[in-house]
């Protein structure tokens, strides 16, 4: 039997439980827990029975005092790049939450540091590559769709703004300085990864974006809320167009619908399952194939399972890779810029943005302030 992969986790907030569950499911060994709010790390330690696992308030100290193969970064987005780079420089592989970074420049720096370190880095925007999507991938690989020319994603929540309507300890979700954006940086990253992985990671040439914010909220005074609640994006590649219609809150039923159109067939994925549509034997001989089959393994377990195999030297696909994450960041930034300017943006014309060396420290200070004020637990 192979020795278990040793993993250290930084960030013990809401999402950390999904990572800890996957560690247990896959037999990984937790060698350290870190959070700037130490009681959070202690709660996770007790919740998952990690009796012998040390907890830390300082990430650098955890890197020095633990022997880990892998570090999971599950913090606000502004800390993703700095902590990922610190872990790489300490000789660790990294599994980082999504979205990958705040700007293109940070993405490029992560790519460079991963190459220097010779270590694996993945981001969790790949959570939706499995379940019905794995069936869609097989149909596409088998040539059942022909030439894919159109992809559409629609995701609506009736009410579900993180930090506002749910996950009340994660106030940073609605603070652009810490999160980089709203529903696009949250759920949009998953859907971009999903459809781009299905269609071969196309080079997106241009994008048009529109955003809206305007629903009432009851956030405590002093909590910033400056991110979009709804966003629509139209993106072009050389051979296919993509639209993403994304809402955290809407006067509309909860909706998750993806359709992929090709010259020989089309796929729809929605609450009723997987559907393939084609013609068999001539025009108007419509044929629909429907199944409610779902992969019972969670996306997180798939991600960690593949990453563990890659760390052990197996030649397996892992994702989202830093290069794939850069594709998503570029589209995201183009959509935001288009929404601000009111017109189409060519991705080739995008600036890389500026890296703020104090961004992570600012997040740490703010998290401690909110905890001291009793606004988060």
GULOFI-245083 format. One record per residue: residue in three letters; x negated, y, z negated of N, C-alpha, C in turn. Coordinates in steps of 0.02 Angstrom, whole numbers, plus 50000, padded with zeros to 5 digits. Example, Ala and Ser with C-alpha at 12.3 -4.5 7.8 and 13.67 -1.06 7.14 Angstrom:
REM residues 2
ALA493404971649610493854977549610493404983549610;SER493584988849646493164994749643493555000249606;
***
This chain:
REM residues 377
UNK499584994050000500005000050000499565006250000;UNK499765011150041499395017450043499495021349979;UNK498975025049959499035029349901499575034649914;UNK499975036449864500485041549874500175048349891;UNK500515052049934500305058949949500415063149887;UNK499895066849867499945071149808500175078149831;UNK500695080649798500995086949820501065091749761;UNK500945098149775501055103549726501565108349755;UNK502025110649714502575114949736502515121849706;UNK502545126949749502575133849725503255136749744;UNK503615139149694504295141749703504795136749679;UNK505075137849619505525132949587506245135649583;UNK506445139449634507125142049637507615137049666;UNK508165139649695508715135449718508505129949765;UNK508095131549816507935126649868507445121349844;UNK507105122549787506575117949766506845111049750;UNK507475110549729507745103949711507765099249772;UNK507885101949832507895097749891507205094849906;UNK506685098849894506005096449903505835091149852;UNK506005092449790505845087649737506215081049747;UNK506835081349773507205075249788506845071149842;UNK506605074549893506245071149947505595068049921;UNK505245071549877504635068649848504805061949816;UNK505345061949777505535055749743505745050349792;UNK506145052249842506385047349891505815044049929;UNK505275047849941504725045349982504125042949941;UNK504185043049875503645040549833503045045149830;UNK503135051649840502585056349836502455058049762;UNK501845059949747501655061349677501605068849666;UNK502005071549621502005078749606501465080149555;UNK500975084249574500395085649530500405092649503;UNK500885096849524500925103549498501555107149519;UNK501825111249473502395115549488502205122649469;UNK502385127449512502195134449500502775139049515;UNK502885143949471503375149149483503175155249442;UNK503295161249470503135167349433503595168249373;UNK504165164649373504605164349315504515157449285;UNK504095156849235503875150349210504455145849187;UNK504995148649157505555144249137505865140449196;UNK505835143349256506095139649314505685133249326;UNK505035133849324504605127949333504735122849278;UNK504835125149217504975120649161505635117049172;UNK506145120549197506795117449209506745111949261;UNK506375113249315506295108149367505895102149340;UNK505405103549300505005098149271505455093449230;UNK505895096449189506335092349148506875089049190;UNK507165092649239507695089949280507485083749318;UNK506855083649342506615078049382506165073249343;UNK506145074049277505775069349236505025069249250;UNK504735075049264504025075449282503605076649219;UNK503615071749175503325072549108502595074549110;UNK502215071649154501485072849155501275078349204;UNK501755081749235501585086749285501485093549253;UNK500905096649262500795103249232501175108649270;UNK501355114049234501685119749265501235125849261;UNK501305130249311500875136149316501285142249334;UNK501035147949312501325154349332500925157449389;UNK500295155549395499835158349445499665153149498;UNK499785154749562499675149949616498935148149623;UNK498495153249619497785151949624497535147149571;UNK497795147849511497605143349457497835136249472;UNK498435135449500498675128749517498225125549569;UNK498025129449620497575126749671496915124349641;UNK496665128049593496025126249562496075120249516;UNK496635119649481496685114649428497045108249448;UNK497295107849509497625101749531497285099049594;UNK497295092549601497045089349661497635087049703;UNK497805090949753498375089449795498165088549867;UNK498525084349903498425083749976498835089050012;UNK499405090849982499915094950016500195100049967;UNK500325106049992500665111249953501315112949988;UNK501855113149950502495115649976502585122849952;UNK502725127250000502855134349985503605135549991;UNK503945136749935504665137749934504835144249898;UNK504595149749926504635156349896505005161149943;UNK505135167349921505375172349969504895173050029;UNK505165175150086504795174950149504155179150146;UNK504175184750111503585189150109502975185550080;UNK503065180150044502505176350015502285170450059;UNK502665168850111502515162850150501815162950180;UNK501655168150218501005168250251500425168650200;UNK500445173250151499885173450103499765166950066;UNK500305163650043500215157550005500005151750050;UNK500275151450111500075146250159499335146850175;UNK499115152950187498405154050204497955152350144;UNK498165154250084497765152650024497705145050016;UNK498245141450028498225134150022497785131050075;UNK497825133650137497385131050190496655132150173;UNK496495138050148495795139550130495545135250073;UNK496025132750033495845128249979495835120950001;UNK495925119750067495875113050095496495108850090;UNK497085112050083497705108350079498105108750144;UNK498485103450158499005103850208499585107850178;UNK500025110650221500565114950196501235113250228;UNK501745112750187502445112550209502775118750181;UNK502975123350225503235129850204503965130550223;UNK504345133650179505045135050194505105139550255;UNK505705139850283505845144250339506145150750311;UNK506145156150351505775157050413505025157450400;UNK504625156550452503915155750441503585161950411;UNK503705167750440503365173850419503795179950432;UNK503545185750413503895192050424503755195050492;UNK503195193350523503025196450587502575191950628;UNK502485193750691502075189850738501355189450715;UNK501095194950689500395195050666500275189850612;UNK500745189050566500665183950514500675176950544;UNK501125175750592501135169250626500465167650657;UNK500185172550693499535171450726498985170050676;UNK499015173350619498505172150568498565165050539;UNK499175162650529499275155850505498995150750556;UNK499135151950620498875147450672498115147250669;UNK497795152950664497065153350662496785149750600;UNK497095151050542496845147950480496935140450479;UNK497495137950508497605130750512497075127350555;UNK496905130650610496385127850654495715127750619;UNK495545133050583494915133350546494885127850493;UNK495435126850458495445122050403495505114850428;UNK495755113950490495885107250515496435103750477;UNK496935107550455497475104950414498145105850450;UNK498635101850429499305102250457499705107750422;UNK500115111350461500595116150433501265115050468;UNK501795114450429502465114050459502925118750421;UNK503465120750455503985124950425504655121350428;UNK505095122950381505715119050373506295121550416;UNK506145125550467506675127050516506865120950556;UNK506485115450549506615109250586507115104750551;UNK507445107050498507915102850460508485100050503;UNK508675103450557509245101450597509065097550660;UNK508485094550662508285090650721508545083450719;UNK508885081550666509105074650659509865074150660;UNK510145068950629510865067650633511085067350706;UNK511645070650724511895070350793511395072950844;UNK510945077450821510465080450866509985075250894;UNK509825070150855509385064850879509715061050937;UNK510375060350935510735057250990510715061651052;UNK510815068151042510765072851098510075072551130;UNK509565071951089508885071651116508795065451161;UNK509075059951141509015053851180509375054551247;UNK509975057351247510345058451309509945062951356;UNK509645068151329509255072751370508635069251399;UNK508285065551356507685061951379507845056751432;UNK508445053851428508655048751477508905051951542;UNK508905058551547509115061851608509865062451617;UNK510255061151565510975061151571511275068151584;UNK510905073451567511175080151576510945083251642;UNK510445080551674510175083751734509795090051715;UNK509865095251754509525101651739509935105651689;UNK509645107151632509995111051580509925118451598;UNK510495121851601510485128951621510815133651571;UNK511155130851520511525135151474511585131751406;UNK511425135651353511485133151284511835138551243;UNK512325136551203512685141251160512735138551089;UNK512625142951041512685141250971513175146150938;UNK513645143450899514085147650860514095145050789;UNK513925149350742513925147550671514255153150632;UNK514835151750603515195156550561515305153650492;UNK515165157550440515405156050373515985160650357;UNK516475158050323517025162350301516775167250248;UNK516385164850201516055169050151515455165150124;UNK514855167550138514265163750116513625167550125;UNK513585173550095512965177550098512525175550039;UNK511945172450051511505170549995511295176749955;UNK511295176149890511125181749847511715186249832;UNK512275185249868512875189349858513465184949838;UNK513665180449883514235176049872514035169249845;UNK513405167549849513145161049830512395161849813;UNK512105156849782511385157049765511205163849734;UNK511545165649679511485172349651510795173949623;UNK510385168949611509705170249588509245172249645;UNK509475171449707509055172849766509245179649796;UNK509205184949756509395191649779508955194049837;UNK508355191149843507895193349894508155192149965;UNK508645187649973508915186150039509185192450074;UNK509445197150036509755203050066509315209250062;UNK508685208250046508185213650043507705212650101;UNK507765216850152507365215950213506615215750200;UNK506385219650153505665219850138505405212950117;UNK505835209050085505615202450060505825196750107;UNK506385197650142506655192150183506535193050257;UNK506445199250280506355200550351506995201350390;UNK507575199650359508205200150394508725195950359;UNK509335195750386509885192250355510035185450385;UNK510625184750416510845178250441510375175450495;UNK510045179850532509575177450584508975174050552;UNK508705176950499508125174050465508315168050423;UNK508945167650404509185162050364509405156350410;UNK510025156250431510295150750472510065150950544;UNK509935156750571509735157350641509105153450657;UNK508635153050609508015149450621508135142050635;UNK508615139150598508775132150609509025130750679;UNK509495135050701509805133750766509325135150823;UNK508895140250816508385141450867507925135450873;UNK507695132850816507255127050818507615121050850;UNK508245119950831508615114250856508665114350932;UNK508905119950960509025119851033508385120651073;UNK507885123951045507245124451081506895117651081;UNK506935113951026506615107351025506965102651073;UNK507625103451083507985099251131507825101051203;UNK507655107351216507555109651285506825111051301;UNK506375108051261505665108251280505285114551263;UNK505515118151212505175124351191505025128951250;UNK505545131551282505455135951341505135142551321;UNK504835145751369504575152451359505155157451368;UNK505355160551313505895165451316505615172051345;UNK505925174451397505665180351431505945186851403;UNK506585186951386506895193051362507485191351317;UNK507695196351277508245195351231508635201851221;UNK509275201051210509715206651191510045204651126;UNK510025209151077510315207651012510795213050988;UNK511275211050949511745215650918511855213350846;UNK511855217950799511945216150729512495220250697;UNK512785217550643513305221050606513225219750532;UNK513335224950491513375224350419513915229150396;UNK514375226950354514895231450333515415228550286;UNK515335222250265515805219250218515665221750147;UNK516175222450106516055224750037515695219349996;UNK515375221549942515035216849898515045219649827;UNK514855215549779514845217649709514145216549679;UNK513635218149717512955217449692512835222449635;UNK512435220449586512255225149533511875231149561;UNK511945236749528511595242749549510845241649550;UNK510515244149602509795243449607509575237549648;UNK510035233249671509865227549714509945229749786;UNK509405229949825509465232049896509885227149936;UNK510265229749984510635225550032510585229150099;UNK510075227550138509955231150201509825226350259;UNK510165220550258510075215650312510745214350346;UNK510705211450407511315210250447511715204350419;UNK512375204950424512825199550405513045195550467;UNK513035198650524513245195450587512745197550641;UNK512575192950684512125194550739512305190350800;UNK512295193450858512375189950921511755191150964;UNK511475185650990510855186051030510965182651097;UNK510755185951150510735182951217510005182751238;UNK509755176751253509045175851271508985172451338;UNK508475174351376508355171551442507685167951445;UNK507675162051475507055159051498507095158651574;UNK506595155751605506585155551678507165151351706;UNK507385146151670507875141551698508515140851656;UNK508525143951597509095142851552509245149151512;UNK509875150151497510075155651452510325152751386;UNK510215156551332510395154451265510785160051231;UNK511315158251196511655163151153511715160251083;UNK511645164751035511715163050964512195168150933;UNK512755165750908513255169950874513285167650802;UNK513015171750756512875169550688513205174250638;UNK513555171550589513885175750539513845172550470;UNK513615176450421513625174350351514325175050321;UNK514715179850346515375181250320515815183550378;UNK516435181050380516875182850436517585180950419;UNK518055184450448518755182450443518905177350497;UNK518615171450488518615166250539518485159650503;UNK518775154150524518615147750492517875146150497;UNK517625142450447516935140050451516835136250517;UNK516305138050553516195135350619515465133550629;UNK515345127650658514675125750680514765122050745;UNK514585125350801514705122450867514105123850912;UNK513845118650942513285119250990513495115851054;UNK513425119351110513515115751173512925116951219;UNK512755111551256512185111451300512435109051368;UNK512375113251419512655111751484512115110151535;UNK512215104651571511765102651625512155101151688;UNK511795100051742512115098951807512425092051812;UNK512225087251770512515080551772512975079151711;UNK512875082751657513265081451597513185087051547;UNK513605086951497513575091951445513675088851376;UNK513395092051325513435089651256513765095051213;UNK514225092951170514495097251118514385093851051;UNK514135097651003514055095350934514455100050890;UNK514945097350853515355101450809515565097350749;UNK516055099950711516255096550649516535089450661;UNK516755088250723517025081550739516495076650762;UNK515875078850768515335074350787515005076150852;UNK514765071050886514385071650949514845069951007;UNK514815073951061515235072851119514815073851183;UNK514865069051229514535069551294515065069651348;UNK515005074451394515505075451447515175074851515;UNK515475070951560515185070151627515735068051675;UNK515555066951737515995063951787515695057251808;UNK516115052151814515875045551834516225043351898;UNK515845042351950516135039652011516445044652059;UNK516345051152046516595056152093516925062052059;UNK517085067252097517385073352069518035071952032;UNK518115075551977518725075351935518815068851897;UNK518345064351902518375058251862518015059651795;UNK518345063651755518045065951693517975060151643;UNK517405060051610517255054751562516955057951499;UNK517265056751442517015059551379516825053851332;UNK516245054551301516005049751252515955053351185;UNK516275050651134516295053951069516105049051014;UNK515715051350966515555047250908515485051650846;UNK515665048850790515565052350726514935050050690;UNK514515046050726513905043450695513465049150671;UNK513175048150612512685052850586512115049050553;UNK511515051750562510935049050528511015050550453;UNK510965045450411511085046450339510465049150303;UNK509895049150336509285051850305509295059450311;UNK509125062850257509145070250258508585072950302;UNK508695079050327508175082350366507535083150328;UNK507575084850263506975085550222506585079050218;UNK506945073450209506595066950206506255065350272;UNK506585066850328506275065850393505635070150399;UNK505695076450380505125081050387504535078650346;UNK504655077150282504105074950239503845068150260;UNK504285063650282504055057050304503575057650362;UNK503765061750412503325062750470502675066050450;UNK502725071150406502125074650385501645070150346;UNK501915066050303501485061350265501125056550313;UNK501485054150363501155049650412500615053350450;UNK500745059650469500245063550505499635064850461;UNK499745066350397499185067450351498755061150345;UNK499075055350349498705048950346498375047150411;UNK498475051350463498125050250526498545047350582;UNK499185046150571499615043450624499775048950674;UNK499865047050736500015051750790500775052450796;UNK501065056750754501785057850754501925065350763;UNK502505066750793502705073750799502905076550731;UNK502685082550717502895085950656503165092750675;UNK503565095450634503845102050651504205105050593;UNK504295111450598504105116050651503365117850645;UNK502975116950699502265118650697502175126250697;UNK501595128750679501485136050681501585138950751;UNK501405135150803501505137750871502255138050888;UNK502635133050867503355133250878503675138850837;UNK503435139750776503695145050733503575151950765;UNK503025152650800502875159050833503395160450887;UNK503615155350923504145156250973504775158850941;UNK504955156050883505565158250848505485165250822;UNK504895166950794504775173650769504825178850824;UNK504535177250882504555181950937505275183450958;UNK505695178250964506395179350983506755183350928;UNK506625181650866506945185250810506765192650812;UNK506125194150819505905201050821506185204850881;UNK506225201350938506505204550998507245206150988;UNK507615201650955508325202850942508425208850897;UNK508025209350844508085215050799507915221650834;UNK507375221450874507175227450910507715229550961;UNK508005224650995508545226051043509145229151008;UNK509325226550949509895229150912509765236450892;UNK509145238050874508975244850855508995249650914;UNK508745247250972508675251451030509285251551075;UNK509705246351070510305245951111510175243751182;UNK509685239351194509545236951261509115230751260;UNK509025227751318508625221651324507895222951308;UNK507565218051277506865218551259506495212751290;UNK505945214151324505505208851351505035206651296;UNK504985200051286504575197551232503835199151243;UNK503625199551306502925201151320502725208051296;UNK503225212451287503085219351266503115220351190;UNK503255214951153503325215651080502645217051047;UNK502625221651000502025222450959501975216850908;UNK501375215350885501285209950836501535211850767;UNK501625218350754501815220450687501215221250642;UNK501335223550582500795225050534500855220550473;UNK500305217650453500285213450393500205217950332;UNK500655217250284500615221050222500255216750170;UNK499645218550152499265214350105499555214150035;UNK500015218850019500305219149952501005216149949;UNK501245213450006501945211250009502095205749957;UNK501655200849952501785195349906501765197749834;UNK501285202049818501235204849750501865208849732;UNK502135212349781502755216149769503335211449752;UNK503375205849787503895200949773503825198249702;UNK503215196649682503085194049615503315199149562;UNK503125205449572503325210649524504075211249520;UNK504405211349578505135212249579505495206349548;UNK505265200249561505575194349532505535194649455;UNK504965196649429504875197149357505325202549328;UNK505395208249364505835213649340506565211349336;UNK506795207749389507485205449390507605200249335;UNK507115196049322507185191149269507225194549201;UNK506785199449190506775203149127507435206849116;UNK507745209149170508375212849165508975208249161;UNK508875201849165509425197049161509835196449225;UNK509565198849281509935198749345509825192349383;UNK509305188549367509205181849393508965177449337;UNK509045170849346508845166149294508285161749318;
***
